[in-house]
Amino acid sequence: MLRPVGEAFAIARNTLRMSFKLLIVDDTEYAMSSVD
């Protein structure tokens, strides 16, 4: 009964982590480009 909840939680965590990585990449690229 708890398995679907755990799978949904894992999927949400993976999507959050991926979007967080994209945000970090965008911020670092913007910072590096502004330095130049």
C-alpha positions in Angstrom: 0.0 0.0 0.0 2.9 2.4 0.7 4.8 1.4 -2.5 2.9 3.8 -4.9 3.4 6.7 -2.4 7.1 5.9 -2.2 7.4 5.8 -6.0 5.5 9.1 -6.4 7.8 10.6 -3.8 10.9 9.4 -5.6 9.7 10.7 -8.9 8.9 14.1 -7.4 12.4 14.2 -5.8 14.1 13.3 -9.1 12.2 16.0 -11.0 12.9 18.6 -8.3 16.6 17.6 -8.3 16.8 17.9 -12.1 15.1 21.3 -12.2 17.4 22.4 -9.3 20.4 21.4 -11.3 19.1 23.3 -14.4 18.7 26.4 -12.2 22.2 26.1 -10.8 23.6 25.7 -14.3 21.7 28.7 -15.5 23.0 30.8 -12.6 26.6 29.8 -13.0 26.5 30.4 -16.8 25.0 33.8 -16.2 27.6 34.7 -13.5 30.4 33.6 -15.8 29.1 35.5 -18.8 28.6 38.6 -16.6 32.2 38.4 -15.4 33.4 38.6 -19.0 
